[in-house]
């Protein structure tokens, strides 16, 4: 099982958690912790063997300890897969990559649906067999109705995590708030300096020396949510805008895949406008 927690820092948190597990015949396999001295918040992730233990009884018993320490916490059996919905638009490189990693079980998750504002014919070259596909077209005039339909689909499919795999639509503040800590986006920049259309062409025109991508949680502030993962690649004056687009696609794929995998493994904890990521 995996236990994650955050709470106001104080002495004895690790000892109390370890003792709790020991007294219930649980064996700790891995433990990571971080004390944010700027905010005074303590974070911890514990992987433990609970063979033979009553999972629900374990959670119920931990509630008392957590309440006394003002914890925000989760306790999940590693065999329980998160239910994930992928949203995509015309650029399908991230969608294709995530489906491949899912099929080889590199991303252990249950896919609830693939949703796009483009028709299924856009993805004729992708194997979507066996996957529920939903075409939800959207215009400025229909955005409210489209998001209401999307939210109903998320609820009906009991989706835990939503991934914006280059979904080129801005979520409203209301939907972003409903999906707080549950929606991951990939942004085509190491820092959000080139917004709007053709970001790599903008970067080329400015003569940048490094391009990158950021995977972050979605908030009401466009591309400003808590960052989960980033990566960069050096470029030179020899690179054309097309080279930047090609290299950018590769960065986006691997950054989004890493961010999603860490979220699936309960390695990402929110820390205000930032995240704590217990990497493997």
Helices and strands as residue ranges (DSSP letters): E 2-8, H 13-23, E 27-36, E 41-49, H 55-68, E 72-76, E 82-88, H 93-103, E 109-116, G 120-123, E 133-135, H 143-156, E 161-164, H 173-178, E 183-187, H 199-205, E 210-217, E 227-234, H 241-264, E 268-271, E 274-277
